[in-house]
């Protein structure tokens, strides 16, 4: 069960969920590939040093083997950390609010009631439009705004929020606030 599902209030249901776009994995993936390639080169060099049977070859070969293994483990850790960061962000629209949670250990959660949303904006680069990610900006009453970068399917998120703002329950809450 996700963080968002655990923190729903009675009568609240999740209508739409999304996460960060896979594009956030590009830099960790590139770094992991670079480290893995360097590790493989070190292991190949170790094998070449053993074949040549140079003096000090065993010391040199063992250092290269350790370096190669360390680089490959570093590649795996780098990619795993990037994947964990991607999966640590949850974005959901419920029938009462927009919920966004970032992080596993150090957690940040933001909840904006649908009745308090004045506008929702999307910023998409050319790459973002082609690949389906963008920055979502939610402006609340009182001029507050929350920005969320590299969200997958930002236009669908905006559509879901707008659809919920247009529901009779939210409209009744807004009318009550205006009248009071």
C-alpha positions in Angstrom: 0.0 0.0 0.0 1.4 3.4 -1.0 1.9 6.4 1.3 -1.0 8.2 -0.4 -3.4 5.3 0.0 -2.5 5.0 3.7 -3.2 8.7 4.3 -6.6 9.1 2.8 -9.4 10.6 4.9 -12.7 8.7 5.3 -14.8 9.1 2.2 -11.8 10.0 0.0 -10.8 8.0 -3.0 -7.8 8.2 -5.3 -9.0 9.0 -8.9 -5.6 9.4 -10.6 -2.0 8.5 -9.8 1.2 9.3 -11.6 5.0 9.4 -10.8 8.1 11.1 -12.0 8.8 10.5 -15.7 11.5 8.0 -16.7 13.6 10.9 -18.0 14.9 11.4 -14.4 16.8 8.2 -14.9 18.9 9.5 -17.8 21.8 10.9 -15.8 22.0 8.0 -13.3 21.9 5.6 -16.3 24.7 7.4 -18.2 26.8 7.6 -15.0 26.2 3.8 -14.4 27.1 2.9 -18.0 30.3 5.0 -17.8 31.3 3.4 -14.5 30.5 -0.1 -15.7 32.6 0.4 -18.9 35.5 1.7 -16.9 35.2 -1.4 -14.6 35.1 -3.7 -17.6 38.2 -2.0 -19.1 40.0 -2.5 -15.8 39.1 -6.2 -15.7 40.2 -6.7 -19.3 43.5 -4.9 -18.5 43.9 -7.2 -15.5 43.6 -10.2 -17.8 46.1 -8.8 -20.2 48.6 -8.1 -17.4 48.2 -11.7 -16.2 48.7 -13.1 -19.8 51.9 -11.0 -20.3 53.2 -12.4 -16.9 55.1 -9.2 -16.2 57.1 -8.9 -12.9 54.7 -7.3 -10.4 51.9 -8.6 -12.6 50.1 -10.3 -9.7 50.1 -7.1 -7.6 49.0 -5.0 -10.5 46.4 -7.5 -11.6 44.8 -7.8 -8.2 44.6 -4.0 -7.9 43.0 -3.8 -11.4 40.5 -6.5 -10.4 39.6 -4.7 -7.2 39.2 -1.4 -9.1 37.1 -3.1 -11.8 34.8 -4.7 -9.3 34.5 -1.5 -7.3 33.5 0.4 -10.5 30.9 -2.1 -11.5 29.4 -2.1 -8.0 29.5 1.7 -8.1 27.5 1.6 -11.4 24.9 -0.6 -9.9 24.6 1.6 -6.8 24.4 4.8 -8.9 21.5 3.4 -11.0 19.7 1.9 -7.9 19.8 5.3 -6.2 18.3 7.0 -9.3 15.6 4.4 -9.5 14.8 4.8 -5.8 14.5 8.6 -6.2 12.1 8.1 -9.1 10.0 5.6 -7.2 10.0 7.7 -4.0 7.7 10.4 -5.6 4.0 9.8 -5.7 1.4 12.2 -7.2 -2.3 11.6 -6.9 -5.6 13.4 -7.4 -8.4 12.3 -5.1 -12.0 13.5 -4.9 -11.0 16.0 -2.2 -7.3 17.1 -2.8 -4.1 16.8 -4.7 -1.4 14.9 -2.9 2.3 14.8 -3.6 4.9 12.9 -1.6 8.6 12.9 -2.2 11.2 10.8 -0.5 11.5 7.6 1.6 13.5 8.4 4.6 13.3 12.2 4.6 9.8 12.8 3.4 8.1 15.8 2.0 4.3 15.7 1.4 2.1 18.5 0.0 -1.6 18.4 0.0 -3.8 21.0 -1.6 -7.5 20.9 -1.2 -9.3 21.1 -4.5 -11.4 23.9 -3.2 -8.2 26.0 -2.6 -6.8 25.6 -6.1 -7.0 28.8 -8.1 -5.1 27.5 -11.2 -2.9 24.7 -12.4 -0.2 25.3 -15.0 2.1 23.2 -17.1 5.5 24.1 -18.4 6.8 21.7 -21.1 10.1 21.9 -23.0 10.2 20.5 -26.5 11.7 17.3 -25.2 9.0 17.2 -22.5 6.3 17.6 -25.1 7.8 14.8 -27.2 8.4 12.4 -24.3 5.4 13.2 -22.1 6.8 15.0 -19.1 6.7 18.5 -17.7 6.6 20.8 -14.7 3.2 21.2 -12.9 2.6 24.4 -11.0 -0.4 24.5 -8.7 -1.5 27.9 -7.5 -3.6 28.0 -4.4 -5.6 30.7 -2.8 -3.6 33.5 -1.2 -1.0 33.4 -3.9 0.8 30.2 -2.8 2.1 27.9 -5.4 3.8 24.5 -5.5 6.0 23.4 -8.4 6.7 19.8 -9.3 9.3 19.0 -11.9 9.4 16.1 -14.5 6.0 14.8 -13.8 4.8 12.1 -16.2 1.7 13.0 -18.2 1.3 16.5 -16.8 -1.7 17.4 -19.0 -3.6 14.3 -17.8 -2.9 15.4 -14.2 -4.2 18.9 -15.0 -7.3 17.5 -16.7 -8.0 15.3 -13.6 -7.7 18.2 -11.3 -9.9 20.4 -13.4 -12.4 17.7 -13.7 -12.6 17.3 -9.9 -12.8 21.1 -9.4 -15.8 21.0 -11.7 -17.6 18.4 -9.6 -20.7 19.6 -7.6 -19.1 18.7 -4.2 -16.2 21.1 -4.7 -18.4 23.8 -6.2 -20.7 23.6 -3.1 -17.6 24.0 -0.8 -16.4 27.0 -2.8 -19.9 28.6 -2.6 -20.0 28.0 1.2 -16.7 29.8 1.6 -17.7 32.7 -0.6 -21.0 33.1 1.4 -19.3 33.0 4.8 
